[in-house]
Amino acid sequence: MPSVVGTACGRVDVSIPTIKRLEAQSGDLGGRDYTAGKIISALEAAGVEFTHGRGQASEGVAAARVRGTKGMKTVVISGAVLVGLFFVGLAALYWLNPADHLPAFVPGYDPQSDKRHFTHGLGMLVIGLMAFALAALRGWGD
């Protein structure tokens, strides 16, 4: 734990004893104004947003939330949609082309067969729909 406190103090440019002294006090943050300003600036730079009682019953910092989590959610949703499109396209490839017309790297390719791989396509469709369902569930509630 001291290494975490030390790292945080180094970013804020405030000593460990000062942080410990401020944490030991009850009530409002004591100390010098510029020390509190350094701590607040470091927290805001790390992505913490202070609401200062907006929409809350009390004054002061009512809540803090970390910004930037929506970006990762967007990446997951976009990735799931792309994976879904890929597998639905692969299902169509299996259904529309016989085995001898499939690309050589695709499972089921057989240069001497004109059979269409319905079950391969069905499996790809199920995987694609599961990816779309993941994207829908991750995006639900926005």
C-alpha positions as CSV (number, residue, x, y, z in Angstrom):
1,M,0.0,0.0,0.0
2,P,2.8,2.5,0.7
3,S,3.9,2.3,-2.9
4,V,0.4,3.3,-4.1
5,V,0.3,6.2,-1.7
6,G,3.8,7.2,-2.7
7,T,2.9,7.1,-6.4
8,A,-0.3,9.1,-5.8
9,C,1.7,11.7,-3.7
10,G,4.3,11.9,-6.4
11,R,1.7,12.8,-9.0
12,V,0.2,15.4,-6.8
13,D,3.5,16.7,-5.5
14,V,2.4,16.5,-1.9
15,S,4.2,14.6,0.8
16,I,2.9,11.3,2.3
17,P,2.7,12.8,5.8
18,T,0.6,15.7,4.5
19,I,-1.9,13.3,2.8
20,K,-2.1,11.1,6.0
21,R,-2.7,14.2,8.1
22,L,-5.5,15.4,5.8
23,E,-7.1,12.0,5.9
24,A,-7.0,11.8,9.7
25,Q,-9.0,15.0,10.0
26,S,-12.8,14.8,10.1
27,G,-15.0,17.4,8.4
28,D,-13.8,19.8,5.7
29,L,-10.4,19.3,4.1
30,G,-7.9,21.3,6.2
31,G,-4.5,22.4,5.1
32,R,-3.5,25.1,2.7
33,D,-5.7,26.0,-0.3
34,Y,-3.0,25.3,-2.8
35,T,-2.5,21.8,-1.4
36,A,-6.2,21.0,-1.8
37,G,-6.0,22.5,-5.3
38,K,-3.1,20.2,-6.2
39,I,-5.0,17.2,-5.0
40,I,-8.2,18.1,-6.8
41,S,-6.3,18.9,-10.0
42,A,-4.6,15.5,-9.9
43,L,-7.9,13.7,-9.4
44,E,-9.5,15.6,-12.2
45,A,-6.6,14.8,-14.5
46,A,-7.1,11.1,-13.6
47,G,-10.7,11.4,-14.9
48,V,-12.6,12.0,-11.7
49,E,-15.5,14.4,-12.1
50,F,-16.8,16.3,-9.1
51,T,-20.5,17.2,-9.3
52,H,-20.5,19.6,-6.3
53,G,-24.0,18.7,-5.2
54,R,-25.8,19.1,-8.6
55,G,-29.0,17.1,-8.3
56,Q,-28.2,16.0,-4.8
57,A,-29.7,17.0,-1.4
58,S,-26.4,18.1,0.1
59,E,-23.7,20.7,-0.8
60,G,-20.1,19.8,-1.6
61,V,-18.9,16.9,-3.6
62,A,-22.0,14.7,-4.0
63,A,-20.5,12.1,-6.3
64,A,-17.5,11.3,-8.4
65,R,-17.4,9.1,-11.4
66,V,-14.6,8.0,-13.6
67,R,-14.8,9.4,-17.2
68,G,-13.8,7.3,-20.1
69,T,-15.5,4.0,-19.4
70,K,-17.9,4.7,-22.2
71,G,-15.1,4.5,-24.7
72,M,-14.3,0.9,-23.8
73,K,-18.0,0.1,-24.0
74,T,-18.0,1.5,-27.6
75,V,-15.0,-0.6,-28.5
76,V,-16.7,-3.8,-27.2
77,I,-20.0,-3.0,-29.0
78,S,-18.2,-2.1,-32.3
79,G,-16.0,-5.2,-32.1
80,A,-19.1,-7.4,-31.4
81,V,-20.9,-5.9,-34.4
82,L,-17.9,-6.5,-36.7
83,V,-17.5,-10.1,-35.5
84,G,-21.3,-10.6,-36.1
85,L,-21.1,-9.2,-39.6
86,F,-18.1,-11.4,-40.4
87,F,-19.8,-14.6,-39.2
88,V,-23.1,-13.8,-40.9
89,G,-21.1,-13.1,-44.1
90,L,-19.3,-16.4,-43.7
91,A,-22.7,-18.2,-43.3
92,A,-23.9,-16.6,-46.6
93,L,-20.6,-17.8,-48.2
94,Y,-21.3,-21.4,-47.0
95,W,-24.9,-21.3,-48.2
96,L,-24.3,-19.7,-51.6
97,N,-21.2,-21.5,-52.7
98,P,-20.5,-25.2,-53.2
99,A,-17.5,-26.7,-51.4
100,D,-15.3,-26.5,-54.5
101,H,-15.9,-22.7,-54.8
102,L,-15.1,-21.9,-51.2
103,P,-11.7,-20.2,-50.5
104,A,-9.1,-22.8,-49.7
105,F,-8.6,-21.5,-46.1
106,V,-12.2,-22.0,-45.1
107,P,-13.1,-25.2,-43.3
108,G,-15.2,-27.4,-45.6
109,Y,-13.3,-26.6,-48.8
110,D,-13.1,-29.6,-51.1
111,P,-12.0,-29.2,-54.7
112,Q,-13.8,-32.4,-55.8
113,S,-17.2,-31.7,-54.1
114,D,-20.1,-29.6,-55.3
115,K,-21.9,-30.0,-51.9
116,R,-23.1,-26.9,-50.1
117,H,-22.3,-26.9,-46.3
118,F,-25.7,-25.9,-44.8
119,T,-24.7,-26.9,-41.2
120,H,-21.4,-25.0,-41.4
121,G,-23.4,-21.9,-42.5
122,L,-25.9,-22.5,-39.7
123,G,-23.1,-22.6,-37.1
124,M,-21.6,-19.4,-38.5
125,L,-25.1,-17.7,-38.4
126,V,-25.5,-18.7,-34.7
127,I,-22.1,-17.3,-33.8
128,G,-22.9,-14.1,-35.7
129,L,-26.3,-13.7,-33.9
130,M,-24.6,-14.3,-30.6
131,A,-22.2,-11.5,-31.3
132,F,-25.1,-9.2,-32.3
133,A,-26.8,-10.1,-29.0
134,L,-23.7,-9.2,-27.1
135,A,-23.6,-5.8,-28.8
136,A,-27.3,-5.2,-28.1
137,L,-26.9,-6.2,-24.4
138,R,-23.8,-4.0,-23.9
139,G,-25.6,-1.1,-25.6
140,W,-28.9,-1.6,-23.7
141,G,-29.7,1.2,-21.3
142,D,-27.9,4.0,-23.1
